[in-house]
Amino acid sequence: MLARAKRLLDESGDGRLLLAEKVERKPRIQSAVRTVSILLAVSDSADGLRAKEIMKQVGLSRQVTYHLIHTMLGTGIIRKNESNRYVLGLAAVSIAEGFHRQLAPPEQLARKVRSIVAAIGETAHAGGWVDGEIVALATAAGHAPVAAAKVPQGYSGYAHARAAGKLLLALVDPSLREAYLAKHPLERRTNNTIADRETLEKELEEIRARGYAVDNEEFYEGLQCLAVPVQGLGGRFVLGISVPKERFEKKFDKYLAALLNAARIDN
């Protein structure tokens, strides 16, 4: 009916076609956002989600949820397994393979990292989850008179001692965090490294509450780091900086503002 109305308006030449297009555009955009939200929720789950769990996580009505689920089933991007849970389907393999292929080099993240260095002069980096590991995906050296050393691209050690690693652990699904920590002992890098689970859990809770992470000479003595999540990506990727301790607190507000600006998805 909407298509017919648009055609009639077009034929009338009275200029109302643009209004009809706007009426149609909003529901389409909203539907796309909801569909992507469901896909991300299923992707984040340990063993898939039931329809009621999707409704709760994404905040949609039963009717809308089932409509979008059936649409996605038709594309093969998700499927229902033997336990009646919705999991990723075979069509998701192409997305995963494309992501890994296009991730090297991770130019989108690398561009954000370079913009941070240009704005504040400090060493910057981006990190994210890759195959269950917390990995440094892009790094750039600062040009301040005394700059921190770069964390090499591909580095994945001591996530619990790094601001970027702690932030990624704080934001991930609890089951995935548990699986990661089960494989990675809380070893000390410095005297300030958090090395017991109870203290780490408390730290991760505080990180979730404030929306960013800091490490206080936990990875390198004399070095402090700050990390924020890239917006709109469900906590999968973060941006961070490494700064000598003597100027970290003095310029903290400036550093945080620069990171938050770079972390905007439209940048």
C-alpha positions in Angstrom: 0.0 0.0 0.0 2.8 2.4 0.9 4.5 1.7 -2.4 1.3 2.4 -4.3 0.8 5.7 -2.4 4.4 6.7 -3.2 3.8 6.0 -6.9 0.6 8.1 -6.9 2.3 10.9 -5.1 5.2 10.8 -7.6 2.7 10.9 -10.5 0.9 13.8 -9.0 4.0 15.9 -9.0 2.9 17.8 -5.9 6.2 17.3 -4.0 4.8 15.0 -1.3 6.9 12.0 -2.3 9.7 13.0 0.0 7.3 12.9 3.0 6.2 9.3 2.1 9.9 8.3 1.9 10.5 9.7 5.3 7.6 7.8 6.7 9.0 4.6 5.4 12.6 5.2 6.3 12.2 5.4 10.1 10.6 1.9 10.6 13.3 0.4 8.3 16.1 1.9 10.3 14.5 0.9 13.5 14.1 -2.7 12.3 17.7 -2.8 11.1 18.9 -1.7 14.6 16.8 -4.3 16.3 18.0 -7.1 14.0 21.6 -6.2 14.6 20.9 -6.1 18.4 19.5 -9.6 18.3 22.5 -10.9 16.2 24.9 -9.3 18.7 23.0 -10.8 21.7 23.2 -14.3 20.1 26.8 -13.9 19.3 27.7 -12.9 22.8 25.9 -15.8 24.4 27.9 -18.9 25.4 25.4 -21.5 24.0 22.7 -19.5 22.3 19.5 -17.9 23.6 15.9 -18.8 23.8 13.3 -16.3 22.4 12.4 -15.1 25.9 16.0 -14.4 26.7 16.4 -12.4 23.5 13.3 -10.4 24.4 14.7 -9.6 27.8 18.2 -8.7 26.6 17.2 -6.6 23.6 14.0 -5.1 25.2 11.5 -6.0 22.4 8.0 -7.2 22.5 7.2 -10.9 21.8 5.6 -10.1 18.4 8.5 -8.0 17.2 11.1 -10.5 18.5 9.5 -13.5 16.8 9.1 -11.5 13.5 12.8 -10.6 13.4 13.9 -14.0 14.5 12.0 -15.7 11.7 13.4 -13.2 9.2 16.9 -14.0 10.4 16.2 -17.7 10.2 15.3 -17.3 6.6 18.7 -15.8 5.8 20.6 -18.5 7.6 22.4 -16.0 9.8 21.0 -17.7 12.9 19.5 -21.2 13.4 17.6 -23.1 16.2 19.7 -25.9 17.7 18.6 -29.2 19.3 18.0 -27.4 22.6 15.6 -24.9 21.0 18.1 -22.1 21.4 19.0 -19.7 18.7 22.6 -19.8 17.7 24.7 -18.4 14.8 24.0 -20.1 11.5 26.2 -21.1 8.6 25.7 -17.7 7.0 27.5 -16.1 9.9 30.7 -18.0 8.8 31.1 -15.5 5.9 30.9 -12.6 8.3 33.5 -14.2 10.6 35.8 -15.0 7.8 35.5 -11.6 6.3 36.1 -10.0 9.6 39.4 -11.9 10.1 40.4 -11.2 6.6 39.7 -7.5 6.8 41.1 -7.2 10.3 44.7 -7.5 9.1 45.7 -4.7 9.2 42.8 -3.4 11.3 42.7 -0.1 9.5 39.5 1.3 11.1 41.0 0.8 14.6 44.4 1.9 13.5 43.0 5.2 12.2 41.4 5.9 15.5 44.7 5.1 17.3 46.6 7.5 15.1 44.0 10.2 15.8 44.6 9.8 19.5 48.4 10.3 19.1 47.7 13.4 16.9 45.4 14.9 19.5 47.5 14.3 22.7 50.9 13.0 21.7 50.8 9.9 23.8 51.3 6.3 22.8 48.0 4.8 21.9 46.6 1.3 21.1 43.5 -0.6 20.3 42.6 -4.0 21.7 39.8 -6.6 21.3 38.6 -10.1 21.5 40.0 -12.5 18.9 39.3 -16.2 19.2 38.8 -16.0 22.9 41.9 -14.0 23.5 42.5 -10.4 24.4 44.8 -9.1 21.7 46.5 -5.7 20.9 45.2 -5.0 17.4 46.8 -1.7 16.5 49.5 0.5 18.2 51.1 3.8 17.5 54.0 5.5 19.3 53.5 8.9 20.9 55.6 11.9 20.1 55.7 13.5 23.5 59.3 14.2 24.8 59.1 11.1 27.0 56.7 8.6 25.5 55.7 5.1 26.6 56.9 2.1 24.7 54.4 0.5 22.3 52.6 -2.8 23.1 53.3 -4.8 20.0 50.5 -5.6 17.7 49.3 -9.2 18.4 50.4 -9.1 22.0 47.9 -11.0 24.3 49.6 -11.4 27.7 48.7 -10.1 31.1 45.2 -8.8 30.2 44.4 -8.5 33.9 47.3 -6.1 34.4 46.4 -3.8 31.4 43.7 -1.1 31.3 42.5 -2.3 27.9 42.5 -5.9 29.1 40.6 -5.2 32.3 38.0 -3.2 30.4 37.4 -6.0 27.9 37.1 -8.5 30.8 34.7 -6.2 32.6 32.4 -5.8 29.6 32.3 -9.4 28.2 29.6 -12.0 29.0 30.4 -13.5 32.4 30.7 -17.1 31.0 33.3 -15.9 28.5 35.2 -14.0 31.2 35.1 -17.2 33.4 36.5 -19.3 30.5 39.3 -16.8 29.9 40.4 -16.5 33.5 40.3 -20.2 33.9 43.0 -20.4 31.2 45.0 -17.4 32.3 46.4 -17.3 35.9 46.6 -13.9 37.6 50.4 -13.6 37.5 52.2 -10.5 38.7 54.0 -8.2 36.4 54.7 -5.5 39.1 54.0 -5.1 42.7 50.8 -3.3 41.8 49.4 -6.1 39.6 46.1 -7.5 40.8 46.8 -11.2 41.6 43.8 -12.5 43.3 40.3 -13.2 41.9 38.2 -11.4 44.5 40.1 -8.1 44.1 39.9 -8.4 40.3 36.2 -9.0 40.4 35.7 -5.9 42.5 37.9 -3.9 40.1 35.9 -5.1 37.1 32.6 -4.1 38.8 34.0 -0.6 39.4 35.1 -0.4 35.7 31.6 -1.3 34.5 30.1 1.4 36.7 32.3 4.2 35.5 32.7 3.1 31.9 36.5 3.2 31.6 39.5 1.4 33.0 42.9 2.5 34.4 45.9 0.6 35.4 48.2 2.0 38.0 51.7 0.7 37.2 50.2 -2.8 37.0 51.9 -3.7 33.7 55.0 -1.5 33.7 56.5 0.4 36.7 56.3 4.1 36.1 53.6 3.8 33.5 49.8 4.3 33.8 47.2 3.4 31.2 43.6 4.4 30.4 41.1 2.6 28.2 37.5 3.2 26.9 35.2 1.1 24.8 34.6 1.8 21.1 30.9 2.9 21.1 28.2 0.8 19.6 30.3 -2.4 19.4 29.1 -4.2 22.6 32.4 -3.9 24.4 34.3 -6.0 21.9 37.0 -3.4 21.1 38.7 -0.7 23.2 41.0 2.2 22.7 43.8 3.0 25.2 46.8 5.1 25.9 50.0 4.5 27.9 51.4 7.5 29.7 54.4 8.1 32.1 53.1 8.4 35.6 54.4 11.9 36.2 51.9 13.5 33.8 49.0 10.9 33.8 47.0 12.5 36.7 47.8 16.1 35.7 46.3 15.6 32.2 43.7 12.8 33.0 40.6 14.8 32.0 42.2 15.8 28.7 43.3 12.2 28.0 39.8 10.8 28.8 38.1 13.4 26.6 40.4 12.6 23.7 39.8 8.8 24.0 36.0 9.2 24.3 36.0 11.4 21.1 38.1 8.9 19.2 35.8 6.0 20.4 32.7 7.5 18.8 31.6 5.0 16.1 31.0 7.8 13.6 34.7 9.0 13.8 
